[in-house]
Amino acid sequence: MAKNINKLMKQAQKMQAQMMRAQQELSGKEFEGTAGGGMVKVTINGGNELRSVSLNPEVVDPDDVEMLEDLIVAAFTSAQEKAREASESTMGSITGGMHLPGLT
């Protein structure tokens, strides 16, 4: 029985190391989200930190700031979704599809 527990502990340690490497790798990647047919682009890293915002001058209308704000939010949400999907895919391959709370 102790042999099985030791084996399980080694597997858990290996999985933890793989997950840490994967999280570091993901945090170094960048994900781009767009809105308004590409008129607004937002880039975030795997840690959901905003890296850049790019606006096509045609989308900047001083009389409709609310639309521009909505497009920026939509582009950011799109980038977050891409980052989340990449995280779930990477972590899922490590955990064998098991859902472990707090890891994705």
N, C-alpha and C positions, 0 to 999 in steps of 0.2 A: 504494500500500500504506500509506503514512504517513497518507493521508487516512482510510482505514478505521480505523486505530488511533486517530486523533484522535476520530473519530466514536464509536468504542467507549468511549473514555475519558470523553467527555462524557456518554454514556448511563449509564456506571457512576457518575459523579459525581451525576447527576440522581437515580438510584435511591438512592444513599446519602443524599442530602438528604431524599428522600421517606421513607425508612425511619427516619431520625432524627426527623422530624416525627411519624411514626406512633407511634414508641416513646414520645415525650413525651406524645402524646395518650392513648395507652393507660395510661401511668402515672398520669394524672389521673382515669381512670375507676375506678368501684368495681364490684365483683362480689360478689353475695350467694350464699352456699351455705346450704342448709338440711338438717336431718336430723330424724328422729323426727316426721315429719309437720308440720314447721314449728315444732316445739317449741324447736329450737336453730337460731339464725341466726348466721352469721359473715359479716362483710364485709371484703374485702381490696381493695387497689388493684391496678392493673395491674402493679406491681412486686412483687406477692405479699407486700406488707406488711399485717399484720393491722391493721384499722382499728377493728373492734368485734365484740363477742360479745353476743348477746341470748339469754337463757334464759327460757323460760316457767316460772314458779314450780312448776307441776305436775311438771316433769321433774326437779326437784331432790329427790332422795331420799337422805338421809344414809346409809341402809343399802345404797345401790347407787351409790356414787361411780364405780365402773368403767363402768357404763352411760353415765353423763353424760360421762365422759372420751371414751368411744368415739363418742358423738354429736357432740361438739365436733370431734373429728378428722374424722369423716365430713362434717360441714358445711364444714370448712376445705378438705377435698379437693374437695368439690363446687364451692366458690368458685374454687379453683385451676383446675379443669377448665374452668369458664366463661371465666376469664381466658386460659387457653391457647388455647381455641377462638377467642376474639376476636383474639388475637395472630396465630394462624395464618391466619385469614381476612383480616386487614388486611395482613399481610406477603405473603401469597399473591397478593393483588391487585396489589401493587407489583412482586413478582418474576415475575409471570406464571406462578406455580405451580412455579417452580424451587425445589428444596430447597437452601437455603444454610445449611450447618451453623452453629449458634450464633446464629441470628436468631430462632428461635421457642422 
